Amino acid sequence: MEYRYLGRTGVQVSAITLGAQTFGWSVGPEQAFSLLDQYLELGGNYIDAADSYNKGESERIVGSWMKARGIRSRLLLGTKVFFATGDSPNDAGLSRRHIQLSIEESLRRLGTDVIDLYQLHCFDRMTPLDETLRTVDDLVRAGKVRYLGLSNFAPSQLEKAILLSRELGGAPVAALQLEYSLLVRSPEWELLPQCREEGVGTLAWSPLAGGWLSGKYRKGQPLPPDSRAGKGDRWDDAAEQRGGERTWAILEVLCRVAEEVERTPAQVALAWMLQGGRVTTALVGARTREQLADNLMAGAVRLGEPQLEALDQASRLELPYPYAFIERYTRKG
């Protein structure tokens, strides 16, 4: 397993990390324990959860596993706050009240005294950002959080958080979690360059686009009924959202490259992301040990320049304004 520094924290995370969103949903405790054991055995060292995943069950399962194995010190642990965790109107958002209550519940469910990476799960338009950042800084100073992370922030929101944290003298932004894959390349326009310039680590969620880049879907064929798209688990994994002509063109090239290198499409999709150093780590989820093993083997895949270029060309998005304007008129070199 390859390890990479997470921004400027001095902490190293495995290049492929494990997301726990399925725990307590499509993956029960026994199977989750098996997956977590396998992940640890194969060199993984970061597990990502959220307080809102499956009404806290994801955190409870991870916490129970860590307690049973006695391995908290070997792992980096991330969780998030923002989405609703109850029925009260104040059981969501990034207010001081909600964050302070939410982290105590997360710490209890996870059975730990400290969260390594505490992430703001989404930008909150209704709460002043300085209130949120001061609250997390208080948690860092209290020893309940080690590093501040963001998730699903727009470029302007990310920059505002970076600058405001500096102005306040609080905990710096250590990492950004963002959706990124061969199907979702818009972060390349601004977010990824911004993170590189600012020394912010990047965690790519849904690097296989909800299973669309696993090779299980074929144009003109019915969606597998047990797949996420087949079940319509999430709107953005459904065929009407993902299954356009661009998607099928990408999948055609992806499957062709996979055949050339004698690897699975999922491994090639992850290798494209990791080999180019596009992100710090790719967050994968799995329902079976076979899926997890397949994903973790992506680190050993080496694609040639023609293969990387073919994947780039098939998945490239046309730049919108003002990015296209800047690209055209900015002097190179």
N, C-alpha and C positions, 0 to 999 in steps of 0.2 A: 504494500500500500504506500502510495506517495503522500507526503504531508506538506502542507503549505502554510505560510504565515498568514494569519487573519488580519489584514490591514497592518496597522502599526502596533498591534497589541503585544507582539513578541510571543504569542501563543500559536501553535501549529495545529491545524485541523487536517483530517484525512481528505484527500481530493474528492472522495465520494462519501457523502454523509447520509444518515438515515433519518427520514421524516416519520413521525409517529402518528400522522393524521388518521391512518386506517385503524389504529388500535382502539378497540371498543366499538368499532363500527363493522367493518368487514373482516376484521381480525380479532379473535377472542384472546383472552389472557394466555392460555397455554401456547397457542401458535405464536403470539407476540414474544413470549419468553424464548421460544426456539429461534425466532428471527434475530432477536437481540443477542443471544448467545453466539449465533453464527456470525453476525456482524462484528462482534468483539474479537472472535477467533481469527477473522480475516483481516484484522488490523484497523477497523473503523474506530474512531474515538469521539465523534460528535453525534448527539441525538437531539432532534428538534421537535418540540411539542408546542401546544398553546393552551391557554386556560379554557378556551371555547371549544376545543376539539371533543366532540361527543360527550358534552356536559361534564367535562373534567375527567372522563374515564381514561383518556390517553395518558394524562399525567399520572393518574393512579396506577396504571399498569406499569409505566416506566419506573415509578417510585418503588413499587412492590418488587420489581425485578432487581433493581439496584440493591435493595435491602436484602433480598434473598441471596444475592451473589457477593455482597459486601465489596463492591467495586466502585463506589462513587468517586474516589480519588483518581481513578484511571480515566475518567470520562470528562468531556466538556458537555455541558447541559444547557440547552437553549429552550426558552419558552416565550410566549407572547401575550400581550394584553391589548384589547380594544373591543372586540366583538362581544355581544351579549352573553352573559353567564347566568342570567336569571330573568325574572319577569318585571322587575322594577325598572322604571325609566332611567335610574342611575346605575344600573347593572351593565353599563357599556360605556365606551368612550375612553378618553385619556385625561379625565379630570383627576386632581389630586386624590379625591375621595375614592374613586373607583380603582385607581392604581394601588393605593395603599391597602385597600381591602383585598384586591385581587391577588397581589403578590403573597399575602399571608396564606391565602387558600392554595396557591400554587406551591409554595414551600411545604405546606402540610401534605398535599397530595403526593408530591415528589419525595417527601421524606428527606429533605436536605435543608441545610442552613443558608445556602447561597446558590444563586443562579449565575452561571458563567456569562451567558449572553441573554439579556432581557430586552425583548424587541417590541417596539410599538407597531402593532399589527397593521395599522392603516392610519393615514393622516386624519386628524380630527379637526374639522372645520369649525366646530362649536366651542373648542377649548383653546385658550391662548397657549401658544407653543411654549412660552417661557414658563408657564405653570407646570406643564408636563415635564419639561427638561429639568426644572428645579426639583420636582418630585423624584425623578429617577436619580438625580445626583444625590439627593438625601439618602436614597436606598444604597447607593454605592458607598457613601460615607459611613452608613450604618453596617456595612459588611454583608448586606443581603443580595447585592448584585455586584458582579465584577466589571462587566462591560455593557454599554448601551448599544443596542442595535435598532435599526429601522426596517420597516417592511412595507412594500407597496406605496412608496412615496414618489411623487412626481419630481422631476429635476429641480424645479424652483423650490419645492418643499424641502428636498434634501439639502440644498444649499443654504436655505434659511436656517435649518436645524444645525448645520455645521457651524455657521457664523454665529448664531445665537449662543450655542454652547460655549464657544470661545469667548464671546463677550461676557457671559455670565461667570466664566471661570469654572464651569462644571465639567461633568464627565463628557469626554469627546465622543463623537459618533464613531464607533468601531467597525460597524458592518451594516450592509444593506442587503436585505433579502428581496429578490425580485423574480418575476416570472421571466424565463429565458429558455429558448430552445430553437431548433431549426424552423419551427413554425412561428415563433414569437421572437423576432430579431430587432424590434424597435428600441430596446434598451441600448443598442449600439449607437443610436443617434446622439445620445447625450449622457444617459445614466452611467454606463460603463466607463467612458472616458473620464467623467466627473469623479467617479470613485477612484480610478487610478491616480488622478491628479491630487486628490485629497488624502490618499492613503487609507481609504475605506475598503475593508474586505467585502467580498460579494458572495452570496449564497444563492444559487439558482434553484428556484422551486419549479416543479413540473418540467424538468429537463426532457422528459419523454412525452410531453404534451398530453398527459392523462392517458397514456397508452397508445396514442396515435403513431408514435415513432417506434413502437415495438415490432412492427411488421405484421400484426394480427389483422389489420384492416386492409381490404383490397377493393379497388374500384369496381363497382358493379356487383359486388357480393354482399349478402346480408351481414350486418354487424353481429358478431358473436353475442348471444343473449346474456352470457355471464360477464361481459366486458363492461367497463364504465360507460362507454358510449352507448352500448346496447341497452343498458339499464337506465341511461339518462341520469346518472348520479349527480352530475353537475351540468348546468346549462352550457358552460364553455367547453365541455367535452363532447357535447352532442353533435350528431352528424351535420345538422343545419348550421352549426357554428364553425366546426373544424373541417368539414368534408368538401371544401371547394376545390376548384381546379388546381389552384396553387398547391394545396395539400397533396393531391394525388401526384402532381409532378415531382414534388419533393420525395414522396414515398417511393416513386419509381427509381429515382437516382439513389436513394438510400439503400434500397434492396439490392440494386445492382452492385454498389460498392461493397455491401456486406458479402455478396457472393464472391467478389474478387478477392477479398481478404480472408474469406472463410470464417466470418464472424457473424453474430446476430445483428439485425438492424438496430436493436437497442444499444448494443455495445458500440456500434459505429456512431450513433447519434451522440452518445456520451463522450466518445473519444474525440469527435469533432470539437466539442465544447472544451474539453480538458487539454487537448494537445495544443490548441492555439493560445492557451493561457487567458482565455476570455473571462473566466470567473475564478474565484478562489476555490470553490467547491460546488459540486452538483448534489442537490438533495434528492434522493430517490426514496420511493415508498415501495413496499412489496407485500404481497399476500401469501407468497409461498417461498420456501427456501430456494427453490429452483430459480425463481425470479430474482431474488436477492443475489444469489451466486453469479447469475448471468450479468447483472448490473455491475457488481464489484470487479468482475474480470475486465471491464472496459479500460481500466488503467493500464493494462498490458497491450492494448491495441495501438499500433502505429500506422497511421495513414500516410500515404505518399502525397506529394504536392498536387499531382493531377486529381487525386481523389478528394482532397480538401477543396480544391478549386471547383470541382463538379458540384459538391455539396453547397459551397458558397453561392455559386451561380444559380442553382435551382431554388434556393431559399431566400435569395436577396430581395429586400423590399425596396421599392422606388422611394427615394428620399422626398419628403414633403417640404414645403416652404416652412421655415427659412433655411433648413439644413441643405437643400439642394442649391440654393442661391449662394450660401457660404462656401460649399464645396466647389462650386464652379469658379468663384472669383477669389478664393483665398490662394495666395502664392504658396507653392510647395517648396519645401527644402530651405 
